[in-house]
Amino acid sequence: MRPTYMPEILPHREKEIKDLASVLVPALRGETPSNVFIYGKTGTGKTAVAKFVGKELIKKGKEKGKHVNYIYMNCEIVDTQYRLLQNIANHFIEEWNEHVPFTGWPTDEVYAKVRSMMDKDEGVTVIVLDEVDKLKGDEALYTLSRINSDLVTAKVSIIGISNDLKFTEFLDPRVKSSLGEENMIFYPYDAGQLQDILERRVKMALKFQVIDDDVIPLCSALAAQEHGDARRALDLLRVSAEIAERSNAKRITNRDVRVAQHKIEIDHITEVVRTLPNQSKLILFSILLINKQNKKEGANQMMTTGEVFETYRDLCKKARYDCLTQRRITDLVSELDMLGIITARVISKGRYGRTREIQVPVSTKDLLVVLQEDDMFKDLANYKTKSQTRLTV
């Protein structure tokens, strides 16, 4: 039930498998396959299909006596030109008992090593760049886009995978023209398809008859609402099973699914909050303090950017931090909204201009606990907002 598991059959992705296989099949004839960009939302099977087709391609190549290499890299981890070339080089260099270090060589030297190793190998290499939009700069893609013209006997094909449909619009025109040969779009799964996927996994992952009849339809429906994400559906089912197991329950129920849904949401958001820069954390802390006080007073009004800025400015003085401008605070509030930690809706105040009405859709208490892992926020925990001060007076 984890994303790392690769099933032998990928249901409801038969067309995508066939389409990608037809693009890569020239590799089995020793020819250069077209480059492909694969687009689609998270959990639509892009990575699974690319890996599945790659595995079959290598298997078929061995049967036919054709040398095919398949190199998969996640660009969230391998995100620079040097690291990209280093990973490719080390795929080949293993056979020659050599190694390119993690850092230290000139990039041109690593590129020369990649070229010489590929030509020595004399095969066709398919390079998969997952989360390709996370690469820093266009240099890495530009280097790979010209590699075929520098090779003598070897051939290279690139598969780029991205959640961002507009990714190629911002590429260097030279890269765009040489890499963007074919595009594939993976559409989200619907609730029925997700249900079928979960039913297949349940047969492999769980004991017989330990799950209520309404659990799989509920997991499927919840995931279908969130862009048809199969990964989300599987996570819901897996965490539901873990919750039921920990409580020594004999069956998984829809109550376990609801608890799992809350846990996954909190886990995701808390991880994002932990990685925020300190200024963004200060703004979020200001929002949470105001929200906590409003709830204590039983007030239903939403907070505005102005209120947040006032509290943030006081917190900066207390924490001895440089205070950003109100305009910059507005930008950072928008970023927190984009990350899903808060919701910030722009409203018009007529002749008084526009502001943002801010709400906190998740547990204030949980987020405060995460922020107070940092000693700075432990010291600020007793800060009173302006409304609290007025009430005390």
C-alpha positions in Angstrom: 0.0 0.0 0.0 3.0 2.3 0.0 4.1 4.4 -3.0 7.3 2.4 -3.3 5.4 -0.8 -4.2 5.3 -1.5 -7.9 2.4 -3.8 -8.8 2.7 -6.3 -11.7 -0.5 -4.9 -13.3 -1.4 -1.2 -13.5 -5.2 -1.1 -13.8 -6.8 1.7 -15.8 -3.5 2.8 -17.3 -3.4 0.4 -20.2 -3.6 3.1 -22.8 -0.9 5.2 -21.3 1.4 2.1 -21.0 0.8 1.3 -24.7 1.4 4.9 -25.8 4.7 5.2 -23.9 5.8 1.8 -25.0 5.2 2.7 -28.7 7.4 5.8 -28.2 10.2 3.8 -26.6 10.1 0.7 -28.8 12.7 2.0 -31.3 15.3 1.4 -28.6 14.8 -2.3 -29.2 15.9 -1.7 -32.8 19.0 0.3 -31.7 17.4 3.6 -32.7 16.8 6.8 -30.8 13.3 7.1 -29.3 11.6 10.5 -29.2 11.9 12.6 -26.1 8.6 12.7 -24.1 7.1 15.0 -21.5 4.5 13.4 -19.2 2.1 15.7 -17.4 -0.6 15.0 -14.8 -1.6 15.7 -11.2 -0.1 13.9 -8.2 -1.1 10.2 -7.9 -2.3 9.7 -11.5 0.2 6.9 -12.2 2.9 8.9 -14.1 5.9 7.5 -12.2 4.4 4.0 -12.0 3.8 3.8 -15.7 7.3 5.1 -16.6 9.0 2.6 -14.2 6.7 -0.3 -15.5 7.5 0.4 -19.1 11.2 0.8 -18.3 11.3 -2.6 -16.6 9.5 -4.2 -19.6 11.9 -2.5 -22.0 15.0 -3.8 -20.3 13.5 -7.3 -20.1 12.6 -7.2 -23.8 16.0 -5.9 -24.7 17.7 -8.8 -23.0 15.5 -11.2 -24.9 16.4 -9.6 -28.2 20.1 -9.1 -27.3 19.8 -5.3 -27.5 21.6 -3.2 -24.9 19.1 -0.9 -23.3 19.8 1.2 -20.2 17.0 2.8 -18.2 18.0 5.5 -15.6 15.4 6.9 -13.2 16.1 10.1 -11.2 13.9 12.2 -9.0 14.8 15.9 -9.5 13.6 16.9 -6.1 16.8 15.1 -4.9 19.0 15.3 -8.0 18.3 18.9 -8.7 21.5 20.4 -10.3 23.4 19.9 -13.5 26.4 18.4 -11.7 24.4 15.9 -9.7 22.4 14.9 -12.7 25.5 14.1 -14.7 27.1 12.4 -11.7 24.2 10.0 -11.3 24.2 9.2 -15.0 27.9 8.6 -15.0 27.8 6.4 -11.9 25.2 4.2 -13.6 27.8 3.3 -16.3 30.9 3.6 -14.2 29.9 0.7 -11.9 30.7 -1.7 -14.7 34.2 -0.2 -15.1 35.0 0.0 -11.3 35.3 3.8 -11.3 33.3 6.5 -9.5 32.5 10.2 -9.9 32.5 12.0 -6.5 29.4 13.8 -5.1 31.2 17.1 -5.6 34.6 18.4 -6.7 35.0 17.7 -10.4 34.5 20.4 -13.1 31.0 19.9 -14.7 32.6 19.7 -18.2 34.8 16.8 -17.0 31.8 14.9 -15.6 30.0 15.5 -18.9 33.0 14.1 -20.9 33.0 11.1 -18.6 29.3 10.5 -19.3 29.9 10.7 -23.0 32.8 8.4 -23.1 31.1 5.8 -20.8 27.9 5.9 -23.0 29.9 5.4 -26.2 31.9 2.6 -24.6 28.6 1.0 -23.7 27.2 1.4 -27.2 23.6 1.0 -26.1 20.4 3.1 -26.1 19.8 5.0 -22.8 16.4 6.2 -21.6 16.8 8.8 -18.9 13.7 9.5 -16.7 13.6 12.9 -14.9 10.7 12.7 -12.4 9.6 16.1 -11.0 11.6 17.7 -13.8 10.3 21.2 -13.0 12.3 21.0 -9.7 15.7 21.2 -11.6 17.6 24.4 -10.8 18.1 26.3 -14.0 18.0 25.1 -17.6 21.6 24.1 -17.9 21.0 20.4 -17.0 18.2 20.0 -19.6 20.2 22.0 -22.2 23.2 19.7 -21.7 21.1 16.6 -22.1 19.3 18.1 -25.1 22.6 18.3 -27.1 24.1 15.0 -25.9 23.1 13.0 -28.9 25.0 15.3 -31.2 28.2 14.7 -29.1 27.8 10.8 -29.0 29.4 8.6 -31.6 27.9 5.1 -31.0 25.4 5.6 -28.1 21.9 7.1 -28.2 19.9 8.9 -25.5 16.2 9.6 -25.0 14.7 11.8 -22.2 11.4 11.3 -20.4 10.4 14.3 -18.3 7.6 13.9 -15.7 5.9 17.0 -14.1 2.7 18.0 -12.3 3.0 21.4 -13.9 1.3 21.6 -17.3 2.9 25.0 -18.0 6.4 23.9 -17.2 7.8 24.0 -20.7 6.5 27.5 -21.3 9.3 28.9 -19.1 12.1 26.8 -20.6 15.0 28.2 -22.7 13.7 28.1 -26.4 16.7 26.0 -27.4 15.8 23.4 -24.8 12.1 23.5 -25.6 12.7 22.9 -29.3 15.0 19.9 -28.8 13.3 18.2 -25.9 9.6 18.7 -26.4 9.1 16.2 -29.1 6.0 14.3 -27.7 3.6 15.1 -24.8 1.4 12.7 -22.8 -1.2 13.8 -20.3 -2.4 11.5 -17.5 -6.0 12.3 -16.4 -7.1 11.8 -12.8 -8.7 8.5 -11.8 -12.5 8.6 -11.1 -14.1 7.1 -8.0 -14.9 3.8 -9.7 -11.3 3.3 -11.0 -9.9 4.1 -7.5 -12.2 1.6 -6.0 -11.0 -1.1 -8.3 -7.4 -0.2 -7.6 -8.0 -0.4 -3.8 -9.9 -3.7 -4.1 -6.9 -5.3 -5.9 -4.5 -4.0 -3.2 -6.7 -5.2 -0.4 -6.5 -8.7 -1.7 -2.7 -8.6 -1.4 -2.2 -6.5 1.7 -5.0 -7.4 4.2 -6.3 -10.6 5.7 -9.6 -12.0 4.5 -12.8 -10.1 5.6 -11.2 -7.6 8.0 -12.7 -4.5 6.2 -16.2 -3.1 6.3 -18.0 -2.9 2.9 -18.2 0.9 3.0 -14.5 1.6 3.7 -13.2 1.2 0.1 -16.0 3.3 -1.5 -15.3 6.0 1.2 -11.6 6.1 0.6 -12.2 6.2 -3.2 -14.7 9.0 -2.9 -12.5 11.1 -0.7 -9.5 10.7 -3.0 -11.6 11.3 -6.1 -12.7 14.7 -4.6 -9.0 15.6 -4.4 -8.0 15.3 -8.1 -8.4 11.5 -8.4 -5.2 10.8 -6.5 -4.5 7.0 -6.2 -1.7 7.6 -3.8 -4.0 9.5 -1.5 -6.6 6.7 -1.7 -3.9 4.1 -0.8 -2.6 6.2 2.0 -6.1 6.6 3.5 -6.6 2.8 3.4 -3.2 2.0 4.8 -3.4 4.5 7.7 -7.0 3.4 8.4 -5.6 -0.2 8.7 -2.8 0.9 11.0 -5.2 2.8 13.2 -7.5 -0.2 13.5 -4.5 -2.6 14.2 -3.1 -0.3 16.9 -6.5 -0.3 18.7 -6.7 -4.1 18.5 -9.9 -3.8 16.4 -11.0 -6.8 14.4 -12.3 -4.8 11.5 -11.5 -1.6 9.7 -14.5 0.8 9.7 -15.3 4.1 8.1 -14.6 5.8 11.5 -11.0 4.7 11.1 -11.0 6.3 7.6 -12.2 9.6 9.1 -9.5 9.5 11.7 -6.9 8.6 9.1 -8.0 11.5 6.9 -7.5 14.0 9.7 -4.1 12.4 10.6 -2.8 12.5 7.0 -3.9 16.2 6.6 -2.2 17.2 9.9 1.0 15.2 9.1 1.3 16.9 5.7 0.7 20.4 7.0 3.0 20.0 10.1 5.8 18.9 7.8 5.4 21.9 5.6 5.2 24.2 8.7 8.5 22.8 10.1 10.3 23.7 6.8 9.0 27.3 6.7 11.5 30.2 6.9 11.4 32.0 10.3 9.7 35.2 9.0 6.8 33.0 7.5 6.7 31.1 10.9 6.3 34.5 12.7 3.4 35.5 10.4 1.8 32.1 10.9 2.3 32.4 14.7 0.6 35.8 14.6 -2.4 34.4 12.7 -2.7 31.4 15.1 -2.6 33.7 18.2 -5.3 35.9 16.8 -7.4 32.9 15.8 -7.0 31.3 19.2 -8.1 34.6 20.9 -11.1 35.0 18.6 -12.3 31.5 19.5 -11.8 32.2 23.2 -14.0 35.3 22.9 -16.6 33.4 20.8 -16.0 35.9 18.0 -17.0 34.8 14.5 -15.3 37.7 12.6 -12.4 36.8 10.3 -9.0 38.4 10.9 -7.5 40.8 8.3 -4.0 41.4 7.0 -3.8 44.6 9.0 -4.5 42.8 12.3 -1.9 40.1 11.4 0.7 42.8 10.6 0.1 44.6 14.0 0.6 41.4 16.0 3.5 40.3 13.8 5.2 43.7 14.3 5.0 43.3 18.1 6.3 39.7 17.9 9.3 40.9 15.9 10.1 43.4 18.6 9.8 40.8 21.3 11.9 38.2 19.4 14.4 40.9 18.2 13.7 40.2 14.5 13.7 42.7 11.6 10.2 43.6 10.8 9.2 43.2 7.1 6.9 45.8 5.3 3.2 45.3 5.2 3.3 44.7 1.5 5.9 41.8 2.0 3.7 40.4 4.8 0.8 40.3 2.3 3.0 38.3 -0.2 3.9 35.8 2.6 0.3 35.4 3.6 -0.5 34.5 0.0 2.3 31.9 0.1 0.8 30.3 3.3 -2.6 30.3 1.5 -1.0 28.6 -1.5 0.5 25.9 0.7 -2.9 25.2 2.2 -2.0 26.1 5.8 -4.4 29.1 5.9 -7.1 30.4 3.5 -6.9 34.1 2.6 -9.7 35.6 0.6 -9.3 39.1 -1.0 -12.3 41.3 -0.2 -13.1 44.9 -1.2 -13.7 47.6 1.5 -15.0 50.1 -1.1 -13.2 53.4 -0.8 -11.1 52.0 2.0 -9.3 49.7 -0.4 -8.9 45.9 -0.4 -7.7 43.5 2.3 -7.5 39.7 2.9 -9.8 37.9 5.2 -7.8 35.1 6.8 -9.0 31.7 8.3 -7.2 28.7 9.7 -8.8 25.5 8.3 -6.8 23.1 10.5 -6.2 22.7 14.2 -4.7 25.9 15.7 -3.5 23.8 18.7 -1.6 21.3 16.5 0.1 24.0 14.5 1.1 25.9 17.7 2.7 22.6 19.0 4.8 22.3 15.9 5.9 25.9 15.9 6.8 25.7 19.6 9.4 23.0 18.8 11.5 26.1 18.1 12.7 27.8 21.3 11.9 31.2 19.9 8.2 30.4 19.8 8.2 28.9 23.3 9.3 32.4 24.5 6.5 34.0 22.5 3.8 31.7 23.7 2.7 34.0 26.5 2.4 37.0 24.1 -1.0 38.7 24.4 -2.7 40.1 21.2 -4.1 43.6 21.2 -7.6 42.3 21.8 -6.4 40.3 24.8 -4.7 43.4 26.3 -7.8 45.5 25.9 -9.9 42.8 27.6 -7.4 42.7 30.5 -7.5 46.5 30.9 
